[in-house]
Amino acid sequence: MIALLANTEKADRAVATGLRNFIRTTGGAVGLSIGSSILNNVLIANIPPTVSAADALQFTNLYDLTPEERDGVIDAYMKGIQTIMYLGAPMVGVMLLGSLILTEVRLDSLVPKPAVHVAKDGHQSTEANSGETTDPSSAKAEVVGEGQLFGGEVEAIDVEKGLSR
């Protein structure tokens, strides 16, 4: 999710988040249906001949079976789960190898940086997104020293005591 947000513009983040959630939900539904199909097919193929498929598919009926039949149904379930794991483990390995080709994108790489202008006299100024030019040292002085802060007049900022009016 963080990588997705880092690679999208602010205006497109809602669409990107919605698309990510849709793909995640669809992948979960497809994976669940594949796993259920594998489990049911392996279970039905491996249940003891004395047990019906309906009894094997319902856990509540397992207590009505003989111990030998119950062990056979449990073994059939274990074979089905093992088959699902045999399918899932290579898929996880392929995804791990695929993740090795990804490159790092820093979150601050998409944040626009203010332009720094140097005048002929050596004085530096920054240009904010609104187009106004401010002196970076005076901007810092407004936050650290006296000035307008949080919509109220501030006389001074003491690090230990907090804001004073």
C-alpha positions in Angstrom: 0.0 0.0 0.0 2.8 2.4 0.8 4.6 1.6 -2.4 1.3 2.3 -4.3 0.8 5.6 -2.7 4.5 6.6 -3.2 4.2 6.0 -6.9 0.9 7.9 -7.5 0.1 11.6 -7.7 -2.1 13.0 -4.9 -5.1 13.4 -7.2 -4.9 9.7 -8.2 -4.5 8.1 -4.7 -8.2 7.4 -4.2 -8.5 5.6 -7.5 -5.2 3.7 -6.9 -6.4 2.6 -3.4 -9.7 1.5 -4.8 -8.0 -0.5 -7.6 -5.6 -2.1 -5.1 -8.5 -3.2 -2.9 -10.5 -4.6 -5.9 -7.4 -6.6 -7.1 -6.8 -7.9 -3.5 -10.4 -9.0 -3.1 -10.5 -10.6 -6.5 -7.3 -12.4 -5.9 -8.6 -13.7 -2.6 -11.8 -14.9 -4.2 -10.0 -16.7 -7.0 -7.4 -18.2 -4.5 -10.2 -19.4 -2.2 -12.2 -21.0 -5.1 -9.1 -22.8 -6.4 -8.2 -24.0 -2.9 -11.7 -25.2 -2.2 -11.9 -27.1 -5.5 -8.6 -28.8 -4.9 -9.6 -29.8 -1.3 -13.0 -31.1 -2.3 -11.6 -33.1 -5.3 -8.8 -34.7 -3.3 -11.1 -35.4 -0.4 -13.7 -37.2 -2.5 -11.0 -39.2 -4.3 -9.4 -40.3 -1.0 -12.2 -41.0 1.4 -12.8 -44.6 2.5 -15.3 -46.5 0.4 -17.6 -47.0 3.4 -18.1 -43.2 3.9 -20.4 -41.1 1.8 -19.1 -37.8 0.3 -21.8 -35.9 2.2 -20.6 -37.4 5.6 -17.0 -36.6 4.7 -17.7 -32.9 3.8 -19.5 -32.2 7.1 -17.4 -32.2 10.2 -20.4 -32.6 12.5 -20.9 -36.2 11.1 -17.4 -37.3 11.8 -18.3 -38.3 15.4 -21.0 -40.7 13.9 -18.2 -42.6 12.0 -16.2 -45.5 13.3 -12.6 -44.7 14.4 -11.2 -46.3 11.2 -13.5 -44.3 9.0 -12.8 -41.1 10.9 -9.1 -41.6 10.5 -9.6 -42.2 6.7 -11.5 -39.0 6.4 -8.9 -37.0 8.3 -6.2 -38.5 6.2 -8.1 -37.5 3.1 -8.4 -33.9 4.4 -4.7 -33.9 5.1 -3.9 -35.0 1.6 -6.1 -32.2 0.2 -4.4 -29.5 2.4 -1.0 -30.9 1.5 -1.9 -30.6 -2.2 -2.9 -27.0 -1.7 0.4 -26.3 0.0 2.3 -28.0 -2.9 0.6 -25.5 -5.2 1.0 -22.5 -2.9 4.7 -22.9 -2.0 6.0 -22.5 -5.6 3.7 -19.6 -6.2 5.2 -17.8 -3.1 8.7 -18.6 -4.4 7.9 -17.0 -7.8 6.5 -13.9 -6.1 9.6 -13.7 -3.9 11.8 -13.8 -6.9 9.6 -11.2 -8.6 10.0 -8.9 -5.7 13.8 -8.9 -6.1 13.5 -6.9 -9.3 11.6 -4.0 -7.6 13.4 -0.8 -7.1 13.1 1.6 -4.2 11.0 4.7 -4.6 11.4 7.2 -1.8 8.3 8.8 -0.5 9.8 12.3 -0.6 10.7 11.9 -4.3 7.2 13.0 -5.3 7.0 16.0 -3.1 7.8 19.2 -5.0 10.8 21.0 -3.7 10.9 24.8 -3.6 13.2 26.5 -6.0 16.2 28.2 -4.5 17.3 31.5 -6.1 20.6 33.2 -5.5 20.6 36.9 -6.2 23.7 38.8 -7.5 24.6 39.9 -4.0 24.7 36.2 -2.9 21.4 36.4 -0.9 19.4 33.2 -1.2 15.6 33.0 -1.4 13.1 30.2 -2.0 10.1 30.3 -4.2 7.0 28.7 -2.7 4.3 27.0 -4.8 2.2 30.2 -4.7 4.9 32.1 -6.5 5.9 34.4 -3.6 9.5 34.7 -2.8 10.6 34.5 0.9 13.9 34.6 2.7 14.6 31.1 4.2 16.2 32.5 7.3 13.2 34.8 8.0 10.8 31.9 7.4 12.7 29.9 10.0 12.7 32.9 12.4 8.9 33.1 12.2 8.5 29.6 13.5 11.3 29.8 16.0 10.9 33.4 17.1 8.1 35.9 17.3 5.2 35.9 14.8 1.9 34.4 13.8 1.6 30.7 14.7 -1.5 28.5 14.7 -3.8 31.4 14.1 -2.8 33.3 17.2 -0.2 35.9 18.3 2.8 34.3 19.8 5.4 36.3 21.8 8.0 33.6 22.1 8.4 29.8 21.9 10.2 28.2 24.8 11.1 24.6 24.1 10.6 23.5 27.7 7.5 25.6 28.6 5.7 25.6 25.2 3.9 28.6 23.6 3.5 31.8 25.6 1.1 34.6 24.7 
